[in-house]
Amino acid sequence: MKHMIFPALLAAILLPSVALADITVTDVEGREITLPDLPERIVLGFYFEDYIAVGGTEAADKLVGLSRFPWESWRPAQFAAYEKVIPQITDLPDVGYAEEGDFSAEKVIALRPDLLLMAAGDYNSMSEPVAQIENAGIPIVTLDYNAQTVERHVASTIALGKVLGTEDRASELAENYEDAMAEIHARIENASEPVVKKVYIELAKAGPSEIGNSYSNTMWGALVGSLGGQNIADGQISSWGPLSPEYVLAQQPELIFLAGSDWLKAPQAVTLGLGADEITARERMTGYLTRPGWSELPAIKEGQVYAINHGGARTLSDYTYAQFIAKQLYPEAFADVDPEANLREFYAKWLPIDASGTFMLGLQE
């Protein structure tokens, strides 16, 4: 005789397992999102390397769509390196990108994802497509590495680990970031170099003939401020945008950081990142010294012009760039720190590609 399980008993057996399968994640905006299970179909809007760092290469198997432009066009060498180890990213459908004005809620919905991962800034700036996606029953989890705060880096990392089922890995990464930033600030507090230096940051994408964006309260601007530098963009712009040449000259910056990358269709850019070489980077940097009035700036006179890989900001490895910036602000306190070696170590431990290239350097080194 077969055993009979009555409906009530069956429900009592099954309901706990359903409840245990639910996953509640708190995203970086403090929103609680409940998922019925670990998502198997994910659309990724931004923070590509962080997604792989937290989830491992197997997390790429969950991707069914991607905002391709900021990865493939802004970091082509990086995208090509990942194509070699994760070839399926080549064929992922493109859902568009907020800053390009072509992000498509319809494309996201058509992919039937279990989850959409978005940068918090994009989520907050696109109320209509966000509402479309959420009304279609697709949950959205927001992340934010752009703010360059330890708190939001950690919250984003923990949220990623939760939805990818890699909570231990995420916790270790979050702890690594917290410890690295704490060690930086401890060195600063104990530094015997209390003089606050004026800092100018410029996006070195279009060459010296065009004034690139500077940063305040986000990305490089937030990082410089947190490290005790006097960012001359503060009070002039709210997040990013160009500063007038006259203002920069009047401020007399003592440190200049040119943020470079290997953008597509940017032949005059200070080329940094994977595969970049120091000779080309320094040649491109030299052009900025010929700008009217720059020869009289303290940073130029003292040889304090540096380049930093723009793709290194807003990442889990950006503490190494914080080390590099801090090393210029407090040379003695960071004399024994090798930021680029630390970056290569991060890649070796957490990412499936090598950090071969040039990521940070001084013009006169």
N, C-alpha and C positions, 0 to 999 in steps of 0.2 A: 504494500500500500504506500502510495506516495505521500510525503509529508505536505500538509497544507499550511500556508502562511496567510493568516487573515489580514485584510487590508490595514487595520489599525496597527497590527504588529509589524507589518511590512513598512509602514510609514515611520514607526519608531526606530526601525533599523536603518532606514535610508536617510532620514532627515539629518541625523548627526553628521553623516559623511558629507552631505551637501553643505552643511554649515561650515564644516572644517575646510571645504574646498574654497570658500569665499576668501578673497584677498582684499584687505582694506589698506590703501596706501595714502599717505598724506603728501601732497605735492609741495613744491617750493612756495606756492601761494597760500599754503595752509588749508587747501581744499581736501576733503576726504573723498576718495573715489573707491567704490567697492567693485571688484571684478569677480565674476563667477569662478574663475580659475586663472592659472598663469596664462597670459595671452600667447597665442601661437602665430598670430598674424598682426604685425606691427608696421605702422607707417611712421617714419622718422623724419622730423622736420629740421633738426639741427643737432649739434654736439656729437658728431660722428665718432671721433676718436674716444670720447668719454663713454659712449655707448659700447664700443668694443672693449675698452679697458675694464668696464664694470661687468659686462656680460661674457667676455671671451669671444673667440672667433665663432663659436657655435651660435651666439646670439644673432649673427648675420643670417642664419637660416630662418629666423622668424620674420625677417623684413620682407614686406610685400610692396612697399613703395617708399619713395625718398624725395625730399627736396634736393634735387641734384645740383642746382646752380651754385650755391655757396660752397659746396665741396669740390665739384668738378671744375668750376671756373675760377674760384678763389684759391684753391690749393691743388692744382692739377698734378703736380709731382706726387703729392700725398695720395691723391685718388688713384693714380697709376700704380703706386706701390701696393696699395690695398687690393687692387684688381688682380695682382699676381698671386696673392694668398687667399683672397676671397672672390673668385672670379664671378660669382653670381651677382655682385653689385652692378656689373656692367649692364645687365638686362632689367634692372629694377625700374618700374614705371616712375615717371617724374610727376609729382603733384604740384609743381610750381613753388614759388618762394615769395614770402610776404614783401620783402624789399623790392623785388622785381615787379610787383603788382600782378603776378599771374598765378598766385596760389589758388587752387581750385577745390572747393568743398565737394563738388560733384565727382572729381577724380578720386578723392579720398573715399567717399561713400561707395563708389563703384568697386573699390578694391576689397570691400567687406572686411576691414580690419577689426581685430578685437580691441585695439588700442591705437591712439595717435599720441605720439610724444612731441611736444611743442616747446620752443623757447617761450618763457613767460612774457617777454616783450611782444612776441608775435601774437600770442593768445590774447593779450590785453588790447592790441591794436586792431584786431580783426573781428569785431563783435558779430557781424552778419554771417560770415562763413563758419565761425565757431558755433553759432547757434544752429546753423544748418546741420552741422556734423553731430552735435549733441542731440538734436531733435531726431536724428536718424538712429539714435541709440548707441552711438560710438563714443566710448569714454575717452577723455583727454587728460593726460597727466603733464603738468608743466615743469620745466627745469630752468635753472638760471645760473649759468657760470659767468655771464657778462658782468654782473654786479661786482665781481672780484672781492667778495667778502667770504671769510671762512664759513660763516653760518650758512650762506646760500649754496656754496660749493658742497658742504656736507649734506644739507637737506636734499639737494639734487641727486647726490650720489646714493644716499640711502633709499630714496624713492626709486631710482633706477634698479638697484639691487633687489628691491621688493618685487617689482613687476617682471624682472628677468629671472627670478628664482636664484639669485647669486648673492644672497644677503651677507654671507661671510666675506666674500671677495670685496663687496661694496664697503663693508665695515673696515676692512684692512686699508682700503684706498682712502677712505675718509679719515682714518686715524693717521695715515701717512701724511696727508695734507695738513691736518691740524698740527701734527708734531713739527713738520717742516716750517710752517708759518710761525709757530710759537718760538722755535729756535732762532728764526730771523729776528723776531721782535726782542728776544732776550739779548741778542748781540747788540741791537740798536740801543736798548736801554743802558747797556754797560759800555757803550762806545765813549771814547775820550775825545770825540770830534762833534761837539754840540752845534756847530755852525749849520744853519738851515740853508740849503742851496736852492737856487731858482732853477726850475726844470722846464724845458720846452720839449713836447712830444709832437711829432708830425708824421702822418701817414705818407710814406715815400713811394707813392704808386705812379704818379704821372711825371716825375722828374722835377728838377729844380725850377723850371719855368712856370710851374703851376703850384699854388699853395694847397697842400693837402690838409685833411682834417686833423685837428687836435682833439684831446679827450678830457672830459671833466665828469666826475661822479660815476664813471663807468670804465671798464676795461683798463687801459694803461693809466688813465687819469686817476681812477680810484686806487690803483695799485701804488702809484707814486705818492699820493696823499697819505695812504696808510703806512708808508715807509718813512714818513717824516720829511719828504721833499716838498718844496713850495711850487706847486704846479701853476704856471702862469696862466693856464686856461681857466682856472677856477674863477667864477664870477663873470666870465666873458661868454661862455657857452653853457648850455644845460647838460648836454651829454657829449655830442661830437659835432664838429664843424670847423672851418678854417678860422684862424686868427689873422688879423690884418698884419702885413709886413711891418708897418710903422709901430704897431703895438709890440710886436716881438722885439724889435730893435730897442724900443724904449725900456722894455723890461730887463734887458741885459742878462739873459739866462746864462747860468754857469755850467749847465749840463744840457746837452741836446741828444735826444733819442729819436732816430729815424726808424719807423716801423715798416719793414719791408716784407715782401713775399714774392711768389712766382705767379702772380695773376696772369690769366690769359689776356692777350691784347694789351699788355702794359710794358712795352719794350724799354722804357726809361726807368722802370721801377728798380729800387734797391732790392736785388734778388737774394732772398734768404729762405731757408727751409731745407727740406729733403733735396739732396743732390746739388745744392748751391755751393759755389766755391768762393773763398775769401777774396781772391783777386778781383773778380767781377763785382762783388759787393762793394769793395773799397773804391773801385773806379767810379761806380755810381754815386757813392757817398761824397766823393770829392767834388762833384758838380755842385752840390749844395753850398759849398764854401765860397763859390763865386757869386752868390747872390749879393745885390747891392747892400752895403753896410755890414754884411756878416763878418767880414774880416776883423771888425772892431769888437765883436761880441766876446765876452770873457771865455765862453765855452770854446770858441775857435782859437783864441790866443793861448789857452792852456791845454789844447789838445783833448778836450773833453766832449768829443762827438762819438756817438755809439749807434749801432744798429741792432735792432731786436726783431725777431721773426714775428710778424703780426699774427700768424696762425698759432702762436704759442700762448696768446692771451686767452682768457675764458676757457681754460682747460684744467684738468686735474694735474697736469705737469707744470702749470704756470708758476708754481712756487720756485722753480729753477730760474725763471725770469725775474721773479722778485729778488732772488739772491743776487742776480747780475746787476739789477738796478741799485740794490742796497750796497753792493760792492763799490759802486761809483760814488754813492753818497757818503759812505763810511769805509774808505779803503783799508784802514788799519784793522778795523773790527772784522772784516771779511777777507783778510789777506790769505787765509788758508782754505777758502771755499772755492771750489771749481764748479760753477753752475752748469757748464756745458757737459762736463763729465757726469754730473748728477742727472741731467736730462737723458743722456744715453743709458744710464742705469735704469731710469724709469721705463724707457722703451723696452729694454731687455727683459724687465720683469713683467710688464703688464700688457705689452702690445706685440703683435705678430710680425712687425717690420723693424728694421734697424734704423736708428737715428743717424744716418750717414748724410752729412751735409754741413752747412754753416747756419747756425741759429742765433748767435749773438756775438758781437765783436766790436772792438774799438777801431776807429779809423787809423790810429797810429801804432797799433800793436804789431 
